[in-house]
């Protein structure tokens, strides 16, 4: 049975994400909530959740001894499939521009910055259900189709290379909703709150062979 490390660094909907992954796995994977480097390095797949401000999440992440080094080894060196959720996806960027400039993991080049809708009627934070635009790339993203997903955020990840964007969303203007590069994927929305479509995405992640 494959194992999935759901990273606990004190930020994120851990219990909701854990329950959703367990449902999506349907007995095919062991979901382990952990910040233990040894467990992370032994895992077959890694999921990094996150809720809140980029800078605060990065500080909490880096405060866990050995966590960043273990993730870099598992994901960048060993090529383990990785899924970032919400701020967990944003942390793979070069930097975040929320409350100043904060260095990210740098796995996908780009910046995390505040969304600025062209339509003044579009509120920020962006909260609620939105259909995705042009989902493509790896199967876990391409297979979503235009099913609505649940968003709650004020900042988005804008990759330097448009080829790293795997889906967009329109909220008074189009911005990235998912990213993917090699074995790294991330979604701005919350699959654990997106009902059957979100569970289907997680199930495809558990089968993904990048």
C-alpha positions as CSV (number, residue, x, y, z in Angstrom):
1,X,0.0,0.0,0.0
2,X,1.3,3.4,-0.9
3,X,1.8,6.1,1.7
4,X,0.9,9.8,1.6
5,X,2.6,12.4,3.8
6,X,0.1,15.2,4.6
7,X,2.4,17.9,6.0
8,X,1.6,19.3,9.4
9,X,3.3,22.7,10.0
10,X,0.5,24.3,12.0
11,X,-1.3,25.8,9.0
12,X,-4.0,24.4,6.9
13,X,-7.3,22.5,7.0
14,X,-5.5,19.3,8.1
15,X,-8.4,17.3,9.4
16,X,-10.6,18.2,6.4
17,X,-7.7,17.4,4.0
18,X,-7.0,14.2,5.8
19,X,-10.7,13.1,5.7
20,X,-10.9,13.9,2.0
21,X,-7.7,12.0,1.2
22,X,-8.9,9.0,3.1
23,X,-12.2,9.0,1.2
24,X,-10.4,9.5,-2.1
25,X,-8.0,6.7,-1.4
26,X,-10.8,4.3,-0.5
27,X,-8.3,1.9,1.2
28,X,-5.6,2.2,-1.5
29,X,-3.3,4.4,0.5
30,X,-2.2,5.2,4.1
31,X,-2.6,8.9,4.9
32,X,-0.1,10.1,7.5
33,X,-0.3,13.6,9.0
34,X,3.3,14.4,9.8
35,X,6.2,16.9,10.0
36,X,8.7,14.1,10.6
37,X,11.5,14.2,8.0
38,X,12.0,10.5,8.1
39,X,8.3,9.8,7.4
40,X,8.3,12.4,4.6
41,X,11.3,10.8,2.9
42,X,9.7,7.4,3.1
43,X,6.4,8.5,1.7
44,X,5.3,7.8,-1.9
45,X,3.4,11.1,-2.3
46,X,3.3,14.4,-0.5
47,X,0.5,16.9,0.1
48,X,1.1,20.4,1.5
49,X,-1.9,22.3,2.7
50,X,-2.0,25.9,3.9
51,X,-4.4,28.6,5.1
52,X,-3.5,32.2,5.9
53,X,-0.8,34.6,4.9
54,X,2.2,33.5,2.8
55,X,4.8,35.0,5.2
56,X,3.3,33.5,8.3
57,X,2.9,30.1,6.7
58,X,6.5,30.1,5.4
59,X,7.8,31.0,8.9
60,X,5.8,28.2,10.5
61,X,7.0,25.8,7.7
62,X,10.7,26.7,8.3
63,X,10.3,26.5,12.1
64,X,9.8,22.7,11.8
65,X,13.3,21.2,12.0
66,X,14.4,19.4,8.9
67,X,11.1,19.9,7.1
68,X,12.3,22.0,4.2
69,X,15.3,19.8,3.6
70,X,13.2,16.7,3.6
71,X,10.7,18.1,1.2
72,X,13.4,19.3,-1.2
73,X,15.0,15.9,-1.1
74,X,11.8,14.0,-1.6
75,X,10.2,16.2,-4.2
76,X,13.2,17.8,-6.1
77,X,15.7,15.0,-5.9
78,X,13.6,11.8,-5.7
79,X,10.7,13.1,-7.8
80,X,7.9,12.1,-5.5
81,X,4.5,13.4,-6.7
82,X,3.6,16.6,-4.8
83,X,0.3,18.4,-4.5
84,X,0.1,21.9,-2.9
85,X,-3.3,23.2,-1.7
86,X,-4.1,26.9,-1.4
87,X,-1.2,28.5,0.4
88,X,0.6,25.2,0.2
89,X,0.6,25.7,-3.5
90,X,1.7,29.3,-3.2
91,X,4.8,28.3,-1.1
92,X,6.3,26.6,-4.1
93,X,6.7,30.0,-5.8
94,X,9.9,32.1,-5.9
95,X,8.5,34.6,-3.5
96,X,5.4,35.9,-1.9
97,X,4.5,39.6,-1.8
98,X,2.0,39.6,1.1
99,X,3.1,41.8,4.0
100,X,6.4,42.5,2.3
101,X,8.6,40.1,0.3
102,X,9.1,36.5,1.6
103,X,11.2,33.9,-0.2
104,X,9.3,30.7,-1.2
105,X,10.6,27.2,-2.0
106,X,11.4,28.2,-5.6
107,X,10.2,25.0,-7.2
108,X,8.2,26.9,-9.8
109,X,9.4,30.4,-10.7
110,X,7.0,33.2,-10.1
111,X,5.4,35.5,-7.6
112,X,2.4,35.3,-5.3
113,X,0.6,38.7,-5.3
114,X,-2.8,40.1,-4.5
115,X,-5.5,39.6,-7.1
116,X,-6.8,42.8,-8.6
117,X,-10.1,42.2,-10.4
118,X,-10.8,44.5,-13.4
119,X,-14.5,44.4,-12.3
120,X,-15.0,46.5,-9.2
121,X,-18.0,44.4,-8.3
122,X,-15.7,41.4,-7.8
123,X,-14.9,41.3,-4.1
124,X,-11.6,40.4,-2.5
125,X,-11.2,38.0,-0.8
126,X,-12.4,35.8,-3.6
127,X,-14.7,33.4,-1.8
128,X,-17.1,30.8,-3.2
129,X,-17.6,28.5,-6.2
130,X,-16.1,29.1,-9.6
131,X,-15.7,27.0,-12.7
132,X,-12.2,26.4,-14.0
133,X,-11.0,27.7,-17.4
134,X,-8.8,25.6,-19.7
135,X,-7.8,22.8,-17.2
136,X,-4.9,20.9,-18.9
137,X,-1.5,19.5,-18.1
138,X,-1.3,16.4,-15.8
139,X,-4.3,14.1,-15.5
140,X,-5.2,15.3,-12.0
141,X,-5.7,18.8,-13.4
142,X,-6.8,18.0,-17.0
143,X,-9.4,15.6,-15.7
144,X,-11.2,18.3,-13.7
145,X,-13.0,19.7,-16.6
146,X,-15.1,22.8,-15.8
147,X,-16.5,21.5,-12.6
148,X,-16.9,24.3,-10.0
149,X,-14.3,24.4,-7.2
150,X,-14.4,26.2,-3.9
151,X,-12.0,29.2,-3.5
152,X,-11.2,31.4,-0.5
153,X,-8.2,33.7,-1.0
154,X,-6.9,37.2,-1.7
155,X,-3.6,36.3,-3.3
156,X,-2.7,34.1,-6.3
157,X,0.4,32.5,-7.7
158,X,1.5,34.0,-11.1
159,X,4.2,31.8,-12.6
160,X,6.9,33.4,-14.8
161,X,6.3,30.8,-17.5
162,X,2.7,30.6,-18.7
163,X,3.3,26.9,-19.5
164,X,3.4,26.2,-15.8
165,X,-0.2,27.3,-15.4
166,X,-2.5,24.3,-15.6
167,X,-5.9,26.1,-15.2
168,X,-7.3,29.5,-14.8
169,X,-10.4,31.0,-13.0
170,X,-12.3,34.2,-13.7
171,X,-13.2,36.5,-10.8
172,X,-13.5,39.9,-12.3
173,X,-10.5,39.0,-14.4
174,X,-8.6,35.8,-15.2
175,X,-5.8,34.5,-13.0
176,X,-4.1,31.1,-12.4
177,X,-6.1,28.5,-10.4
178,X,-3.7,25.6,-10.8
179,X,0.0,25.1,-11.6
180,X,2.0,22.0,-12.7
181,X,5.6,21.4,-13.5
182,X,7.2,17.9,-13.7
183,X,6.1,16.1,-10.5
184,X,4.9,19.3,-8.7
185,X,1.3,20.3,-8.9
186,X,-0.8,22.9,-7.0
187,X,-4.3,24.2,-6.8
188,X,-5.5,27.5,-5.4
189,X,-8.9,26.1,-4.6
190,X,-9.7,23.7,-1.8
191,X,-10.4,20.1,-3.2
192,X,-11.3,19.0,0.3
193,X,-14.2,21.5,0.3
194,X,-15.2,21.0,-3.4
195,X,-17.4,17.9,-2.9
196,X,-17.3,15.2,-5.6
197,X,-15.1,17.1,-8.0
198,X,-12.5,17.8,-5.4
199,X,-12.5,14.1,-4.3
200,X,-12.0,13.1,-7.9
201,X,-9.0,15.3,-8.2
202,X,-7.5,13.8,-5.1
203,X,-8.1,10.3,-6.4
204,X,-6.3,11.2,-9.6
205,X,-3.4,12.6,-7.6
206,X,-3.1,9.2,-5.8
207,X,-2.8,7.6,-9.2
208,X,-0.6,10.2,-10.9
209,X,2.7,8.9,-12.4
210,X,4.6,12.0,-13.5
